[in-house]
Amino acid sequence: MSQAFPFPRPTLLIAMLCTLCRTQAQDAFNDWDAYVSTLNGKTPVSVVVNLGLAQKNAQKARPYAIILRTKIHFPDNQGQPGRDEMAELDSLENDLEAGLREHVGATYAGRFTQRGLREFYFYALDTLDYIRPVRAAMALHPGYDWLCQARFDKDWTNYRQVLYPGPRELEWIQNRRLVDLLKEKGDPLKEARPIDHYMFFKTKSERESFLRDPLLAGFQILEMPDVPGTGDLPFLLHVNRKDVPDYRFLDKTILPLWDAARKRGGKYDGWETFAL
C-alpha cells in the first residue's frame, strides 16, 4: 500500500532543511553538501562546501581566507583520490580544521579536488601566526607536499567563485535532497509514479516554444492558464509524467527541463510526488 507524501518544491525543501539545521545544530551556519562540476567542460572537479556560510552574517567576522593546497599521492584517471587514500586525506582535513579553529578562530568553508590536487579553504578572524597550526597538522601526514597562503578577502570572493555552486549545480543539490528525503521515508525508488513539474515564463510565446521542445514528449499538460499571474514570470506551465524519482531521474529529466526553461527566459520551479 502506498503512502501519500506530497513534496514541496525544491526551494521550499531547502528552506525547511536549513530551518531544521538552525534549530538542531550548535553552529547555525552548518549546511554541508557536495557536487561535481567540470573544468573547461572536461576535467571533473569535486567540491565539498558549507552552503550555510553564504549568509552574509556568517561572513562578517572572518575576513581572512587561508588556502592550503596539497598533492594527492595516488590520483585516479579522473584526478580524484583512490579509495585507499581517502581515509588519510580525511584525517588531514580534520587535523587542519581543528588546528586552525583553535589558534586563529578559523571556520572551515570547504574544499575542491581536481587533476590530482586538493585545496582546503578556511576563513579566519586574523592570520597572526596562522602557519604554525598548519605546519603542525601537516607534520602528522608526512609525505604530502603543500603550499599555504593567507589573504584578505572580506567579500569572501574565493568562497563564492571557487566553492559555492553555480545555479545549475545548486539546482542539482536541491533536487538530490528531495530524492534523499524519499529514501529516508523508506521508498526503494524502483517504481514509476506521477510526478508534477512547474515552470514559469515571461510570455505566452516563450511558454509555447518550451512546449514544442522534444523533451516534453510524454508529458501531460495539467495547467496552462491564459490569464497571467503576478511577478516577472507570470505564465505558469504545470505538466505531469510518470517516472522513477531516483538519481538518474535528476540527470535525465530534471536538469534538462531546467536547462530548457532557462534557455527560453523561464524558470523551472520544482517537482512534487509521493512516496511508495
N, C-alpha and C positions, 0 to 999 in steps of 0.2 A: 504494500500500500504506500503510495507516495505521500509525502508531507508537503503541503503548500508552504512555499518560502519565497515571498516576493522580495526581489533585490532592489535596494536603492541604486541610483545611477552611481558610477564610479566616484564622481566628485563628492557625493554625499557620503559614500563609504569612507573616503579618506578623512573627511571631517569627523566621522564617527570614530575611526581608529585613532585619530590624533587626540580626540577628547578623552578616550579611554587611556591613552598614553599619559596625558597630563594628569589624569586622576590617579593612576596607579603607580607611575614611576616617580622616583625621587628626583630625577633630572627631567624637568618639564620640557626639555627640547630633545628628548631621546626618541628618534624615529628612523631607525636604520633600515636600509634596503640595498639591493644590488641590481645591476643591469649590465648588459653588454652592448657596446657601441662599436663603431669601426673607425679606423684612421684612414682617410682618403678612400673610403668605401671598400677597403680591402683588409687591412690589419685589424684583428679583433682587439678591443680594449675592454678589459673587465674593470668595473668600478663598484666600489662599496662606499656608501655615503650616508651621513646622518642628515636626512632631509629636514629634520626639525630645526637645524641651525639656519635655515633660510629665513626664519623670522628675525626681523630687524632687532628686536630687543635681546635676542640671543647673541648678537654680534657686537654690541656697543662696547662691552668691557674688554674685549680681546682684539686689539688692532694689529697684532704682530703675527705673521704667518711663519711657521717653522716647517721646512720641507726637507725630508730625507729621502734620498734615492739609493737603492741597493740593487745589485745584480742577482738574479735568480741563478742558482748553481746548475740546475738541470731543466731548462725550459723545454716544453714540448714543441711540436712543429707549428703551433699557434702562438708561441711566445709566452705561454702560461706555465705556472709551476706544475710539476707532476704530483701525483698523489703522495708519493713518499716524502716530498719536501714540504708539503702544506703544513704539517704539524710544527716544523721548525720555524717557518715564516709566521705562523700564528703566535708562537711563543715570543718571537722577536717583536711582533706588533704589540703584544701585551706588555712586554718589558719597556718598550718606548713610551707607551701610553702612561704607565704607572710612574715612570721616572719624570716625565715632563709635566704631568699633573701635579706631582708633589713639589717639584723645585721651581717651576715658573707658572703654576696655575693654568696649564695649557688644557684646552679641550680638543679632543681628537675629532677631526672633521671627516676623515675618510682616506681612501687610497685608490690608486689606479694601477693596473698592470698591463704592460704591452711590450712586445718584442724583447722578452727576457729581462725587463726592468720593472721594479715596483717602487712607487713613490708614496710616502705617507705624509699627510697634511695635518698640522696642528695649528691652533690659534691660541696665543698666549697673552697674558697681562703685560708682560715685558720680556725682554730677551737677555737679561743680565745673567751671564754665565750659563746660558742655555745648553752650551755644548757639553758641559760636564755630565748631565744625566744621559745625554745621547751617547757619549763615549762609554759610560758605564753599561748601558743597555747593549751596545754593540759588542762590548768585550765578552758578554755572555754568549755570543754567537760568532765565534772566531771563524774566519774564512770568508765572511761576506764583505766585499768591497762596498764602500759607501761614501756618499757626499752629503753634506747638510748645509743649509743656509737659512738665515732668518731675514725677513724683510717686512717693512712697514706696509700694511695692507688694510687700512681702516675700512675700505669698501668691500673687503672680502672678495676681491676680483678673482683670486686663484680658486676659491671655493666655487664661485658662480661659473667660471669659464672652464674649469678642469673637472670638477667633481659633480656638480649639480646637473641632473638630466635635462636634456632638451625637451621640447614639447612632445615629440613622438615617444621618447624613452619614458617620460613621465606618464603618458597615456598607457604604455605597456605595463608599468609598475602598478598603476591604479587598477587596471583590469586583471592583472595577475593576482592581486589581493582579493578580488571577487572570487576567482577560481579557488584560491586557497580557503576562503570562507566556506565555499561549498564543500570542500574536502573535510573541513573541520566539522561540518554538520553530518558527516558520515556518507556523503554522496560518493559512490565509486566512479562517477564521471564516465560511465560506459554507455548510457542510453541517451538518445536524442530526445529533446523536449522543446516545446515552443519557446522561442526567445524573442523578446521585443527589442527593437532598436529605435532610437530617437535621433533625428537630425534637424538642424535649423539652418535656414538660408536667408540671405538678404532680399532676394527677389523670387518671384514665381519661376522666371526663366532659368535661374540657377538651379532651382529645385527640379525642374523638368529635365535639365541637362543631366543632373545626377541620376534621375530615374532611367535615362537611356543608357547608362553605363552597363556593360555586360555583367559586371559584378553583382547587379541586382537580380539576376536570373534566379528564380525560385522563391523570391520574397513576395509576400502578400502585403498590399497596402491596407493599413488599418485606419490611418488618419492622414488627411492631406487637405486641411481647411483652406477655402478660398479667402476667407477673411483673415487678414494678418493679425498676429498678436502684437505684443509690445516689445520694445528693445531694438537693438541693432540687427538682430536676426529674427524677424517676425514670422517667417513661413516654416511651419512645422511639417515634418515628414515622419510618420510613425509606421514602421514596417515590422513584419514578423516572419520567421522561418524556423523550422525545426533543425537543431544542431546539437552536438555534444559539447557542452561548455568546458572543454579541457584546455590545456596549454596550446595545443595545435590550433584550436579554435581562435585563439588570440592572434596568431600569426597569419592564419589563412582567411579569417573573416573580419575580425575587429580592426586590426591595423589597416587593411586595405579599405574598409569603409571610412575610417578616419582620414586616410590619405585622399580618397576620392571626394569627400565632403570639403576638405580643406582646399583642394585644388580648385573648387568652384566657389570659393569665398565663404563656405558654410562651416558648420561645426557639428561633429559627431558628439552627441550629448550622453551617450551611455546605453546600457542594455540592462534588461531585467528578466529573471526567470524564476523557477522554483527548484528546490532540492528534491531528489528522488531517494 
